[in-house]
Amino acid sequence: MALIKSIEILTILIIIVVAANSALDAGHDLIVGSRLAGDKCIYKENIVKAGKWFQIVEVTKKIKTTRDEKVTQIIAKDHALDGTGAFAKVIEGGPMYYNVTMNFKSQRSYGIDFTLEVYAR
């Protein structure tokens, strides 16, 4: 009986530790589409905008490809891993289109710090 209680307590502690560790990596990354061999990075930029007190800040980026290339993958990597990072979303175009428009929206009083990569073929 004591062994079963010890195993139950140990299991609960392991669950708590795993949950705490996964909460530390609370970035808001966005990956849309997939890459294949031969795809090339047509756009890479660090999207950075400072936060404003009690305000939400936004950045919109439009990326166009050449006429013979279509977007295959979009990677928006959030550098704020403490849960205060902004949110990225595709608002127009995207994979299998000739362009993509991205919107980055911060949380109130925080800024935006992303790396945006667009791949095409």
Secondary structure by P-SEA (a helix, b strand, c coil): caaaaaaaaaaaaaaaaaaaaaaaacccccccccccccccccbbbbbbbbbcccbbbbbbbbbbccccccccbbbbbbccccccbbbbbbccccccccbbbbbbbbcccbbbbbbbbbbcc
